[in-house]
Amino acid sequence: MRLTGWWQGRSNPQKVELYTRWSFHMFAVVEILGVGLGVLGRALGPLGGWLFLMVVGHSALSLVVLARGLDWQLSRRARPDRLLAVYGAASAALGVTALALHGFGSLDLGAAATAAMGAAFFGVGGLVLALRRVRAMLALALAAGAALLLAALACRVPLMDAAWIAAGGAAISVFMAFATGFSAWLLRAVWELDEARELQARLAVAEERLRFGRDLHDVMGRNLSVLALKSELAVQLGRRGQTEAALAQMTEVQQLAQESQREVRDVVRGYREADLRTELEGARGVLAAAGIACSVRDPAAGELPPAVQSALAWVVREAATNVLRHGDASHCAVELRTEGGRAVLTVEDDGGGGAGGPGDTVGGPGGGSGLTGLRERLAALDGVLEAGPVDGGRFRVTARVPLAEPGDSPGELRTEAAGASVAAGGAA
């Protein structure tokens, strides 16, 4: 677990970014092994060693350029123009030095061509991260090929050899520009999709708050208006000496206030009936829109008592919202079945339930408010809720609720009483 926890604890965008950065870091290793060792020992005297050191310095500089260029692509820092200018000059210096050594007879053509094309190849790879338009990337790669041709001719390389070096440099530079630019675009797209999913979750929460506000307004608006009118009427009757009529109005005010208090508690605690099938279909649609495949098996949903359906509907809503907001899942499975006189609902996803994952809302060591609320709802029906990670890096929420016997009036009264007790306790 310690060996893989550093990887599993990351979100998908963080994993993609880590993979991309380390892929770019490998460019330095490839440059040293492919270009540096290719020229080491092939130049006269100590020149090969000095050229090898130039390659090592160029590769080290490329690590900084690639890291900061990727940060700019992700809008985390300003574009490092000065660093890019230095890197471009270093790439040109490396290529020209290798070709010049060949021109003076101190380095064979193969080694000089390898160093010059390598400088263009890795130089374009770093500079491309300062661009976002495909045309600009292509123009940079072709410009690197043209620069190789001019440098080779200036260093007295034969025309055919210079053309071969320029064509090869341009071809691999175009490939490098495409690979590096596409990697940066893909990483930006992954982060933007993750932000869009987070925004969708926030909008869902905002919509739920608006619904709650509308419900509260519907409940309190009419009742407060009636309370104000009846209180005013009681005052007027009291001033006229009609004490009995005023007392009657105040009695109605008291009853209406008590009724309003109960309705507000119902709204706050969410004891308005929720439709189980609607929540199941809603969960499937919302998760699918967020790119999470969701399978639902609910053969018994329509046969459950209304109170059981309502309680399980809230479990589905909370669990689906949790997967959407905190999970790192690609698939979610919802299953509803009956066994042993109980309705059993399981919501399982492959998000892992790591830090910042499902444990924050539905499960986890701290036991969030969502978990507490769901347990209180199920406890009113003698139900239980289990939530936590399972084998295979998955996270499972399981709710078990006894099925009410048809026509069992005492049981129904006991359930209603328990629901009222939980609502009163939450409002208090």
N, C-alpha and C positions, 0 to 999 in steps of 0.2 A: 504493500500500500504506500509506503514511503517513497518507493521508486517511481510510482506512477501518479501519486497524489498531486504533484506539481502540475501535471498535465490534465488530469481529470477535473481538478478544481477550477479550470479556466472555462470561459464561455467559448462558443464556436468562433466568434470574431477574434477573440484573443488567441485561440489555437491557430487560426489561419494567419494572423499577423506574426506569431512566433515562427511558424513554418516559413513564411516569406522572408523574414529577417535572416534566419539561419541559412536559407538558400542563398541569399545575397552574400552572407559572410563566406560561404564556400567559394565565391568568386576569387577571393584573395588566395585561398589554398590552391585553386586550379591555376591561377596566374603564376604563382611561385613554382608549382610543379611542372606546368606545361611550357611556360615561357622562360622563367628564371633558370631552371635546370637545362633548358634547351640551349642556352647561350653560355652557360658556365663551362669553362675549359675549352671553348671553341674559338676564343679570341687569343691573339698573341700576348704573351706576358700576363701582367695582372689586369689587363683590360677586361677580360671575361669576368673576373671577380667584381670589378667596379660596376660593370653592366648588370651583374646579378644583384648587387646592392641597390641599384636604381630600380630594378623590377620589384624587389622587396619593399622599398619605400613607396613605390607607386601602388602596390597592393594594399599596404597599410593605410595610405591616404584614401583609397577606394572604400575601405570599411567605414570611415567617417562620412564620406560623401553619400554613400548608399543609405546609411542610417538617418542622416539629416534630410536627405532628399525624400525618404519615405515619410518622415515626420511632416514635411511640407505637403506631401500628397494627401496626408490625413488631416491637414489644416491645424497642426499642433504647433507649428513654428513658422516664422517667415522664411522665404526662400533664401538659402545661403549663397547669394550671388558671388561674394568674394571667394568663398571656398570652391565654388564651381569654376571660377576663373583660374584659380591656382591649379585645380585638378586638370582642367583642360590644357593649361600650359605644361604641366608635368607629363601628361600623355603625349603631347607633341614633342617634348624634349626627349622622351624615351625612344619614340619612333625615329626621330631625326638622328639621334646619337647612334642607334644601331645601323642605320643606313650609311651614316658618315664613316663609321668604322669599316664597313664593307668597301666604301669608296676609297679609303686609304689602304686597303688590302690587309686590314687587321682582323677581319671577321668574314667568314664564308657567307655566301648568298643565302643559303638555307636558314642559318641562324639569324641573320639580319632580317630576313623576311618574316620569320617567326616572331621576333621581338617587335617589329614595326606593326604587323597585323594584330598582334596581341595588345599592343598599346591602343590601337584604334578600337579593337573589340571591347576591351574592358573600359576604355575611356568613354565610349558611347553609352555603355551600360550605366555608368554613373551619371552622365550628363542628361540622359533621357528622363531621369526622375525629376528634373527641373521643368519638364514639359508635360502638357496634358493633351495637346492636339496631335493627332496621328500624322498629319502633314508635316508638322514641325519635327517630329521624331524621324520620319523618313528623310526629310531634308538634311538632318544632322548626320544620319548614317551615310548618305550619298556624299555629303561634304567631306566626311572622314576619308572616303575612298578617293576623292579628288585630291585631298591634301597628301595622301600617300603617293599618288602619281607624281605630283609636283616635287615632293621631297626626294623621291627616288631618282627622278631625272636630275635634280640639283646635285645629288651625291654621285653622279656619273654611273648610275645603274643603266645597263642597256635598255632600250625602249621596250622590247618584248618582255623582258623581266620586270620592268617597272609597270607595264600594263597588267601583267599577271599578278603582281603584288597589289596593285590598286583594285583590280576586279575581285580578288579574294578578300581583301580588306573590306570592300564595300558590301559584299555578299554576307560575310559573317557579322558585319556591323548592323545591317538591316535585320538579320535574325536576332541579334542581341537587343536591338531597339524594340522589336516586337515582343520578345519574351519579357523584358524588364517592364515595358509599358503596360503590357497585359496584366502582369502580376500586380502592379500598382493599382490598375483599374479594378481588378477583381477584389483586392483588399478593400478599396473604397466602397465598392458595391456591397460587400458583406457587412461592413460597419453601417452603411446607410439602411440596409434591410433590417439590421438589428435595432437601429434607432426607430425605424418605422413600426416595428412590432411593439417596441416600448411605448411609442406614441399611441398606437391602437389600444394598448392596455389602459393607458391614462385616459383616453377618450371614453373607453367603456366605463371606467370608474366615474368620470365626470357625468356621463349619461345616467348612471345609477344614482348619483347624488341629485341630479335634476329631477329624476323620477321621485326620489324620496321627498324633495322639496315640494313637488306638485302634490304628492299624497298628503303631506303635512298641511299644506295650504287648503286642500279640499276638506280635510278633517276640521281644522281650526277656524278657517275663514267664516263659515256659516255659523258655527257654534259661538264664536266670539261676538259676531253681530247680534245674535239672539240674546246672548248674555248682557250685552250693553243695553239693548232695548228694554229687556225685562227689568234690569237694574234701574234704569231711568224711570220706567213706569212705576216701580215699587217706591221710588223716592217721591214721585208726584202724588201717588196714593197716600203715602204717609203724611205729606204736607196737608192733604185735604182731610185728614183724620180717618181715612178708610183703612184702619189698621189690619183688619182681617184680610182684605184684598191684597194689601201690601205684603203680608206674611205669606199668602198663597203664591204671589209672584216670586218672592225670595226662596220659597221652597222649590219652585220650578228652576230657579237659578242654581240652587245647590245641586239638584238632580242633574241638570245639564252640565254643570262643572264636573261632577263625578263621571258622567258619561264621556265627556271630552277627555278626561284624564285616562280613562280606559282605552279610548281610541288612539290617543297619542302613544300610550305604551305599546299597543299592537303595532303601530307604525314603526316605532323605534326598534322594537325587538323583532320585527319582520314576521309577525304571526298572521299576516294576510296569506291566503292560500297561494301556493306556487304550483304550477302545473308541471308534473314530472316529464311528460313527453315533450312539452315545449322546451324545458331546460335541456333535455338530452339533444334535441335537434339544434337548439341554439349553441350548445357546447361544440357539437360537431361542426357547425358552420363557422363559428368564430375561430376554432383551432385550425380548420382547413384554410381559412383566409390568412392565417399567420404562418402557413407552410408546415403545419404539424398534422400528419395523417392521423385521423381519429376513427376508430371502429367502435360501433355501439351495438350491443346485444341486449334487447329489452323485451323479451317475449311476455313478461309478466307485468309490465308497467301499467296496463289498463285494468288489471284485476285487483290491484291493491286498494285498501281503504284510503279515503281522501286524506286522513291525517298522516298516514304513512307516506303517501305520495308527496305530500307537501314537505315533510321532513327530509326525504331523500332528494327532492328537487333542490333544496338548499345545499345539500352536500355536493350535488353535481355542479351547481353554480360556483361554489367556493373552490372546489377542486380544479375546475376548468380555468377559472380566473387565475388560480395559483400557477398552473402549468404555463399559462400565457404570459404572466408577468415575471415569474422568477425562474421557471424551468429552462433547461437547455435541451429540450426534447425534440425528437423528430417523429415520434409516434406515441399515441395515447390510446389506451383500450378501456372502454367502459362496459361493464357487464352487470346486469341486474337479474337475479334469480331468487327463487324461494326454496328454502330447505329447512326442515325441522320446525315448521311453524314460524319461520322468520323470513323477512325480506332481506337479502344480502346484496349490497351494492359495492362494487370494487371499481376504483379509478386508478389505473396503473400507467405510468409513463417511463420513458427511458432517459429522463433528465438527470438522474443520479441523486438528486436531493442533496447536493453539496452546499457549500457556503453560499449564502445568497440565493439558494434554491428554494424548493418547496417547503423546507423546514421553516422558513420565515413566516409563512402564512398558515399553512395547514398542519405542519408537523415540526419536528426538530426539537432540539433540547429545550429551547425556551418556551415552546408552546404558545404560538401567537394567538391574537384575539380571535382569528378565524376558527382555530381549533377549539377554543373555549366556547364560542357561540354555537358551533355545531354539536359539541358534546351536550350542551344544555338543551338544545332542541331535541336531540335523540333521547336524552335522559327523561324528558317529559313523557316519552312513549316506552320507557324501560329499554331503550336501545343503547348500543355501545358504538364507539368510533375508535378505529385503530389507524395510525398513520406512521410511516417510517420507511427507510430503505430496505430493499430485499435483494436477494442474490442477483447477480448480473448487472449491478449498477443501476437498478430500477427503483422507482419510488411508488409506493402503493398506499392508497387510502381505502379503508374498508369500513362500511357502515352496516350494522345488523340491527334490525328493528322487528319486534314481535308483530305478527299479524293479528289485528283485532278480530274477535269473533263476531259474526253477523248477529245483530240484535242484542249484543251484550251492553245493555244500558249502563249498569254500574261501571263497567270498564270505560265507557265513553265519558261518563261523568268524572271518573277519576282522571282521565287524560286531559279533559278540559280544565279541571282544577289545577293539575300540575302545570299546564301551559300558562294559566293565569298567574300562578305563583312565580314561575320563571320570569314572565314579563314584568311583574311588579318588582321583583328583585333587581332586574336589569335597569329599570327606570329609576329606582331609588338610588 
